[in-house]
Amino acid sequence: MSSYKGLKEAALRHFKDAAHLDSGRPDGEQSADHLLGFAAECALKALVCLHAAKSGSSGTTAAIHINELWQQQLSLLRQAPSLSAVLQNVPFGNPFSDWHVNQRYNGNRPNMTEPVKKHRKAAEQLLRALDAAELLNRKAPQ
C-alpha cells in the first residue's frame, strides 16, 4: 500500500485538478468527476494508513476503488475512537455508489452537474476529516 504522505498528496492533487477541469466548463465535468472519485479514494486510503499506523492493523486497501471502499472502510474507521469524531460530517450513505473506475472508457455523458456536486462535497468532507485526523494524531501522545 502507498504511504500516508503519498496518498494525501495524491488526494489533494486530484481534487485541485478536478476543480480546474470543472471551472465552469461543461466539457470538463466528466473528467472532473473521475478525478473527484480518485481524490476521495486517496483521502480515505490515507485515513486507513493513519489509523493502521496508530492501531497496528494492516490497513490494506490497495485494489479497491471508492465506490466499494466507502462502505467497507468507513464503517470500520467510525468504530475507532480516534476517528469517530472527525468522521461525523462524512455521510453514512455512499455518495460514490454511482461512480466506477471504468467510466473513463465511456463516451460523453450529459447531465453531470449533480453527480459532480455530490462527489465534490463528499471528497471535501473526506479531505477535512483527513486534516482533522492528522492534527489529532500529532497532538496525541506517542
C-alpha positions as CSV (number, residue, x, y, z in Angstrom):
1,M,0.0,0.0,0.0
2,S,1.2,3.5,-0.7
3,S,2.4,5.8,2.1
4,Y,0.2,8.1,4.1
5,K,2.1,11.1,2.7
6,G,1.8,10.0,-0.9
7,L,-1.9,9.3,-0.6
8,K,-2.6,12.6,1.0
9,E,-0.6,14.5,-1.7
10,A,-2.4,12.5,-4.4
11,A,-5.8,13.3,-2.9
12,L,-5.1,17.0,-2.9
13,R,-3.7,16.9,-6.4
14,H,-6.7,15.1,-7.8
15,F,-9.1,17.4,-6.0
16,K,-7.3,20.5,-7.4
17,D,-7.1,19.1,-10.9
18,A,-10.8,18.3,-10.7
19,A,-11.6,21.9,-9.7
20,H,-9.5,23.1,-12.6
21,L,-11.3,20.9,-15.1
22,D,-14.7,21.8,-13.7
23,S,-14.2,25.6,-13.6
24,G,-17.4,26.5,-15.4
25,R,-16.7,24.2,-18.4
26,P,-19.4,21.6,-19.1
27,D,-16.9,19.6,-21.2
28,G,-14.7,19.2,-18.2
29,E,-17.4,17.8,-15.8
30,Q,-16.9,14.1,-16.7
31,S,-13.1,14.2,-16.2
32,A,-13.5,16.3,-13.1
33,D,-15.9,13.7,-11.7
34,H,-13.5,10.9,-12.4
35,L,-10.7,12.8,-10.5
36,L,-13.1,13.5,-7.6
37,G,-13.5,9.8,-7.2
38,F,-9.7,9.3,-7.0
39,A,-9.4,12.3,-4.6
40,A,-11.9,10.7,-2.3
41,E,-10.3,7.3,-2.7
42,C,-6.8,8.6,-1.8
43,A,-8.1,10.6,1.1
44,L,-9.9,7.6,2.5
45,K,-6.9,5.3,2.0
46,A,-4.8,7.9,3.8
47,L,-7.2,7.8,6.7
48,V,-6.8,4.0,6.7
49,C,-3.0,4.4,6.8
50,L,-3.2,6.9,9.6
51,H,-5.4,4.5,11.6
52,A,-3.3,1.5,10.8
53,A,-0.1,3.2,12.0
54,K,-1.8,4.1,15.3
55,S,-3.6,0.8,15.9
56,G,-1.1,-1.6,14.4
57,S,-3.5,-3.0,11.9
58,S,-2.6,-3.9,8.3
59,G,-4.6,-1.2,6.5
60,T,-4.7,-3.0,3.1
61,T,-7.0,-1.3,0.6
62,A,-4.8,-1.2,-2.5
63,A,-7.0,-2.8,-5.1
64,I,-10.4,-1.4,-4.0
65,H,-11.9,1.8,-5.5
66,I,-14.0,4.4,-3.8
67,N,-17.4,3.0,-4.9
68,E,-16.6,-0.1,-2.8
69,L,-14.1,1.4,-0.3
70,W,-16.6,3.9,1.1
71,Q,-18.9,1.4,2.8
72,Q,-16.2,-1.1,3.6
73,Q,-13.6,1.2,5.3
74,L,-15.7,4.0,6.7
75,S,-17.8,1.6,8.8
76,L,-14.6,0.3,10.3
77,L,-13.0,3.7,10.8
78,R,-16.1,5.1,12.5
79,Q,-15.5,2.5,15.3
80,A,-12.1,3.8,16.1
81,P,-12.3,6.3,19.0
82,S,-9.7,8.5,17.5
83,L,-11.6,8.9,14.2
84,S,-15.3,8.7,15.0
85,A,-15.4,12.5,15.9
86,V,-13.6,13.6,12.7
87,L,-15.8,11.5,10.5
88,Q,-19.1,12.8,11.9
89,N,-19.7,15.1,8.9
90,V,-18.9,12.4,6.4
91,P,-22.1,10.8,5.1
92,F,-23.0,7.2,6.1
93,G,-24.6,6.6,2.7
94,N,-22.2,6.0,-0.2
95,P,-22.2,9.1,-2.5
96,F,-19.9,7.3,-4.8
97,S,-22.1,4.3,-5.4
98,D,-22.7,5.6,-8.9
99,W,-19.0,6.1,-9.6
100,H,-16.9,3.5,-11.3
101,V,-13.2,3.5,-12.3
102,N,-14.2,2.1,-15.7
103,Q,-16.2,5.3,-16.5
104,R,-13.0,6.6,-18.1
105,Y,-13.8,4.4,-21.1
106,N,-17.3,5.8,-21.5
107,G,-18.3,8.3,-24.1
108,N,-19.6,11.8,-23.2
109,R,-22.4,11.7,-20.6
110,P,-24.9,14.5,-20.3
111,N,-26.1,16.0,-17.1
112,M,-23.0,15.5,-15.0
113,T,-23.7,18.6,-12.8
114,E,-25.4,16.9,-9.9
115,P,-23.1,13.9,-9.7
116,V,-20.1,16.2,-9.8
117,K,-21.6,18.4,-6.9
118,K,-22.3,15.3,-4.9
119,H,-18.8,13.8,-5.4
120,R,-17.1,17.1,-4.8
121,K,-18.9,17.6,-1.5
122,A,-18.0,14.0,-0.3
123,A,-14.4,14.4,-1.4
124,E,-14.2,17.7,0.5
125,Q,-15.7,16.1,3.6
126,L,-13.1,13.3,3.5
127,L,-10.2,15.8,3.0
128,R,-11.4,17.8,6.0
129,A,-11.7,14.7,8.1
130,L,-8.2,13.7,7.0
131,D,-6.8,17.1,8.1
132,A,-8.6,16.8,11.4
133,A,-7.3,13.3,12.0
134,E,-3.8,14.3,11.2
135,L,-4.0,17.2,13.6
136,L,-5.3,14.9,16.4
137,N,-2.6,12.4,15.6
138,R,0.1,15.0,16.1
139,K,-1.4,16.0,19.4
140,A,-1.8,12.5,20.7
141,P,0.8,11.1,23.0
142,Q,3.1,8.7,21.1
